[in-house]
Amino acid sequence: MYPSQALAECIIDSLIAGGIRDFVYCPGSRNAPFAYALARYEALSESPIRVHIRLDERSAAFFALGLTLGEGSGSPAARACVITTSGSAVTHLYPAISEAFYSRLPLVAISADRPAELHGVGASQTMAQKGIFSDHIGGEWDFSSDSAELASVPGRIARALAAAAGHPSGTPGPIHLNCAFRDPLTPSDEAEASNSAQFKENRDGGVEVYPSQIVREPSAEAVVKSDLATVVIAGHGAQDSVLRWAERSRVPVFAEPMVTGVSSEVLIPFQQTLCADSDVVARIGQIVVTGRPTLSRPIQKLLASDKRVIVVSPYAAWTDLHGMASCVVSSLTESDHVDAVIQSSLCEDLSARAQLVARGVDELINSYGDELSEIGVLDALWEDCSHIFLGASNPVRVADLIAGRQGYDPKGNSESDHRGPQQVWSSRGLAGIDGNVSTALGWARALQEAYECPPTVHAVMGDLTFLHDASGLGMPLGEEFPRCRVIVLDDQGGSIFKSLEHGQRASEALYERYFGVAQRADITALAQAYGAKIRRVSSMPELRAILNTEADGLEVLQLSISRPTKDIAFLRSL
């Protein structure tokens, strides 16, 4: 077996031993040794892996990112990787790696490289790849096809996967494996047995790495001041333990839409509206922050005020945007209790105010009747769908304004049906529109493996977000589309900036040219070209009928709507 093939086989073998099951492969020549290694495993009667072929490296990386989501907001262990050839292909991984880094997702990126003698001499598809992601990865490992290195590969892969899972650092994130292959790049004999089998003992006896535990003793001194009216602000990646503490302690929770599973007893919807109310702000004396709140300007303003702020985070890079935190702890303990009378009064007050906002939201939604609107679409998704992917810009912000409203009957009935999705995801690491289609499809593919009858992922996004990653719809013949419904809110360009200062300062012409940027692309023709099923939806009853069925593979729903700027302003004013 040629050295390059032996290295590729040993790496793939070690990754499988470490728990990687999904390999997203981008065709190329320099990375071809990986193709032959993966093909060996695919040919097995009971293959332990799934291989996904993608042409576009950027979309491939985001698809792999979606695969890491699985059944939760990211697995602590790496289970998916993306493999590219050398040169500019590697740079296309950067957006997804950056998103994974700030979302703390264990994405494994593998790049093929030219050997040392081909660097700096003008060789084709050759660039400096070592250290290319250094500021946004948890570690980088370089491999060469020198046969003397093979014995160390399993141990180094074990270290790499431990770093991706956050062991022992406690902070998961992406890693980079850079593999220099020399010619020949094909197997010497396709019938030859795997050379990596000789390292089985090495793999099986690999070191087990456990995360470091920063645990406060139950009797530790309290950090929560019991005499202050306390709320929890739960952002992207909120800790379940903090949410359970809030439920036990009757502490109201302002949660972003990606945070599910908050008890209806303490969940307070309409956080942007309520936290813009000076009377509400005046009642709050102490704030417990879990996760990474990124969506709401009123929430950020509240966190920048004179309130006592406690950040609960197991990570070294905790969220404290304004530097106002009084203390940072890894967890809350039995010592951290609040005054029951104060909290009961606060919960009742906030619930009553939420009821008033709910009536206004209900009136707004009803005012559209059967006409499609962004707020009506998000409300229907929240009521009828179990797994929701929220595109960046307006959809995630509108969801933040209304998520959880079903638990607040406008008439104030205590028997209101508390409904809502099981899981919600939005790429809030960097909050960009990069790779939203691909991430949603990767998530849907992961759920396909987790369920006998997989649920539909409903991915809702604006037309610009969809067009930015339309190539993510591309899949080769022989691969089935996962069960995913991409709902495109087509308002002829971008509207998020209208709700920001640019909407007030820029002239209409300047706004449309520099911020709105409506496109001439035919969304229907584009989706059809990629083989997706496409429907134009013209009314809310039609949409609701569709949402009450499971998707038949990949479906794209195009909804023509007006820009929701006025709705957002109205909701914030309630």
NORDAFEN-V655056 format. One record per pair of residues at least 24 apart in sequence whose C-alpha atoms are under 6 Angstrom apart, sorted by the first residue. I is the first residue (numbers start at 1). GAP is how many residues later the second one is. D is the distance in whole Angstrom. If there is no record, write none. Layout:
i=I gap=GAP d=D
i=I gap=GAP d=D
This chain:
i=1 gap=187 d=5
i=2 gap=186 d=6
i=3 gap=142 d=5
i=4 gap=141 d=5
i=4 gap=177 d=5
i=5 gap=28 d=5
i=5 gap=182 d=6
i=6 gap=189 d=6
i=7 gap=138 d=6
i=8 gap=25 d=6
i=8 gap=26 d=5
i=9 gap=28 d=5
i=10 gap=186 d=5
i=14 gap=140 d=5
i=19 gap=60 d=6
i=20 gap=59 d=4
i=20 gap=60 d=6
i=21 gap=28 d=5
i=21 gap=58 d=6
i=22 gap=27 d=6
i=22 gap=28 d=5
i=22 gap=29 d=6
i=22 gap=58 d=5
i=23 gap=28 d=5
i=23 gap=57 d=6
i=23 gap=58 d=5
i=23 gap=59 d=6
i=24 gap=27 d=6
i=24 gap=28 d=5
i=24 gap=29 d=6
i=24 gap=58 d=5
i=25 gap=28 d=5
i=25 gap=57 d=6
i=25 gap=58 d=5
i=26 gap=27 d=6
i=26 gap=28 d=5
i=26 gap=29 d=6
i=26 gap=58 d=5
i=28 gap=57 d=5
i=30 gap=55 d=5
i=30 gap=82 d=6
i=31 gap=54 d=5
i=31 gap=81 d=5
i=33 gap=152 d=6
i=57 gap=35 d=6
i=58 gap=34 d=5
i=58 gap=35 d=5
i=59 gap=376 d=6
i=59 gap=379 d=6
i=59 gap=413 d=5
i=61 gap=32 d=6
i=61 gap=35 d=6
i=62 gap=34 d=5
i=62 gap=373 d=5
i=62 gap=376 d=5
i=62 gap=377 d=5
i=63 gap=375 d=5
i=63 gap=376 d=5
i=63 gap=379 d=4
i=66 gap=373 d=4
i=66 gap=376 d=4
i=66 gap=377 d=4
i=67 gap=375 d=5
i=67 gap=376 d=5
i=67 gap=379 d=5
i=69 gap=374 d=6
i=70 gap=376 d=5
i=70 gap=377 d=6
i=74 gap=31 d=6
i=76 gap=89 d=5
i=77 gap=88 d=5
i=78 gap=28 d=5
i=81 gap=27 d=4
i=81 gap=28 d=6
i=82 gap=27 d=5
i=83 gap=27 d=5
i=83 gap=28 d=6
i=84 gap=27 d=5
i=85 gap=26 d=6
i=85 gap=27 d=5
i=86 gap=26 d=5
i=86 gap=27 d=5
i=87 gap=38 d=4
i=87 gap=39 d=5
i=87 gap=40 d=6
i=98 gap=38 d=6
i=99 gap=330 d=5
i=99 gap=331 d=6
i=101 gap=35 d=6
i=101 gap=72 d=5
i=101 gap=73 d=6
i=102 gap=327 d=4
i=103 gap=326 d=4
i=104 gap=68 d=5
i=104 gap=69 d=5
i=105 gap=68 d=5
i=106 gap=58 d=5
i=106 gap=59 d=6
i=106 gap=66 d=6
i=106 gap=67 d=4
i=106 gap=68 d=5
i=107 gap=67 d=4
i=108 gap=66 d=6
i=108 gap=67 d=5
i=109 gap=67 d=5
i=110 gap=66 d=6
i=110 gap=67 d=5
i=110 gap=68 d=6
i=111 gap=67 d=5
i=112 gap=66 d=6
i=112 gap=67 d=5
i=112 gap=68 d=6
i=113 gap=66 d=6
i=113 gap=67 d=4
i=114 gap=66 d=5
i=114 gap=67 d=6
i=115 gap=65 d=5
i=115 gap=66 d=6
i=115 gap=67 d=6
i=137 gap=37 d=5
i=137 gap=38 d=5
i=138 gap=35 d=6
i=138 gap=36 d=6
i=138 gap=37 d=5
i=139 gap=36 d=5
i=140 gap=35 d=6
i=140 gap=36 d=5
i=140 gap=37 d=6
i=141 gap=36 d=5
i=142 gap=35 d=6
i=142 gap=36 d=5
i=142 gap=37 d=6
i=143 gap=36 d=5
i=144 gap=35 d=6
i=144 gap=36 d=5
i=145 gap=36 d=6
i=154 gap=49 d=6
i=167 gap=43 d=6
i=167 gap=44 d=4
i=168 gap=42 d=6
i=168 gap=43 d=4
i=168 gap=44 d=5
i=170 gap=41 d=6
i=171 gap=144 d=6
i=218 gap=115 d=5
i=218 gap=116 d=6
i=222 gap=113 d=5
i=222 gap=114 d=5
i=224 gap=112 d=5
i=226 gap=111 d=6
i=226 gap=112 d=4
i=226 gap=113 d=5
i=228 gap=57 d=5
i=228 gap=58 d=6
i=229 gap=55 d=5
i=229 gap=56 d=5
i=230 gap=56 d=5
i=230 gap=57 d=6
i=231 gap=56 d=5
i=232 gap=55 d=6
i=232 gap=56 d=5
i=232 gap=57 d=6
i=233 gap=56 d=5
i=234 gap=56 d=5
i=234 gap=57 d=6
i=235 gap=56 d=5
i=235 gap=57 d=5
i=235 gap=58 d=4
i=236 gap=55 d=5
i=236 gap=56 d=5
i=236 gap=57 d=6
i=237 gap=54 d=5
i=238 gap=52 d=5
i=238 gap=53 d=4
i=252 gap=95 d=6
i=256 gap=144 d=6
i=257 gap=143 d=5
i=257 gap=146 d=6
i=258 gap=166 d=5
i=258 gap=167 d=5
i=269 gap=135 d=5
i=270 gap=131 d=5
i=270 gap=132 d=6
i=272 gap=24 d=6
i=272 gap=26 d=6
i=273 gap=299 d=5
i=292 gap=27 d=6
i=355 gap=55 d=6
i=357 gap=217 d=6
i=358 gap=52 d=6
i=359 gap=51 d=5
i=370 gap=169 d=6
i=370 gap=170 d=5
i=371 gap=168 d=5
i=372 gap=167 d=5
i=372 gap=168 d=6
i=373 gap=188 d=6
i=382 gap=38 d=5
i=382 gap=39 d=6
i=383 gap=37 d=6
i=385 gap=36 d=6
i=386 gap=35 d=4
i=386 gap=36 d=5
i=387 gap=36 d=5
i=387 gap=37 d=6
i=387 gap=70 d=5
i=388 gap=36 d=5
i=388 gap=69 d=6
i=388 gap=70 d=5
i=388 gap=71 d=6
i=389 gap=35 d=6
i=389 gap=36 d=5
i=389 gap=37 d=6
i=389 gap=69 d=6
i=389 gap=70 d=4
i=390 gap=36 d=5
i=390 gap=69 d=6
i=390 gap=70 d=5
i=391 gap=69 d=6
i=391 gap=70 d=4
i=392 gap=41 d=5
i=393 gap=103 d=6
i=394 gap=102 d=6
i=433 gap=32 d=5
i=435 gap=34 d=5
i=437 gap=32 d=6
i=437 gap=35 d=6
i=438 gap=34 d=5
i=444 gap=38 d=6
i=445 gap=37 d=5
i=456 gap=27 d=5
i=456 gap=28 d=5
i=456 gap=94 d=6
i=456 gap=95 d=6
i=457 gap=27 d=5
i=458 gap=27 d=5
i=459 gap=27 d=5
i=459 gap=28 d=6
i=460 gap=26 d=6
i=460 gap=27 d=5
i=461 gap=27 d=5
i=461 gap=28 d=6
i=462 gap=26 d=5
i=462 gap=27 d=5
i=462 gap=28 d=6
i=463 gap=25 d=6
i=463 gap=26 d=6
i=463 gap=27 d=5
i=474 gap=56 d=6
i=481 gap=72 d=5
i=481 gap=73 d=6
i=482 gap=71 d=5
i=483 gap=68 d=6
i=483 gap=70 d=4
i=483 gap=71 d=6
i=484 gap=70 d=5
i=485 gap=69 d=6
i=485 gap=70 d=5
i=485 gap=71 d=6
i=486 gap=70 d=5
i=487 gap=69 d=6
i=487 gap=70 d=5
i=488 gap=69 d=6
i=488 gap=70 d=5
i=489 gap=70 d=5
i=490 gap=69 d=6
i=490 gap=70 d=5
i=490 gap=71 d=6
i=491 gap=70 d=5
i=491 gap=71 d=5
i=491 gap=72 d=5
i=492 gap=26 d=5
i=493 gap=24 d=5
i=493 gap=25 d=4
i=499 gap=66 d=6
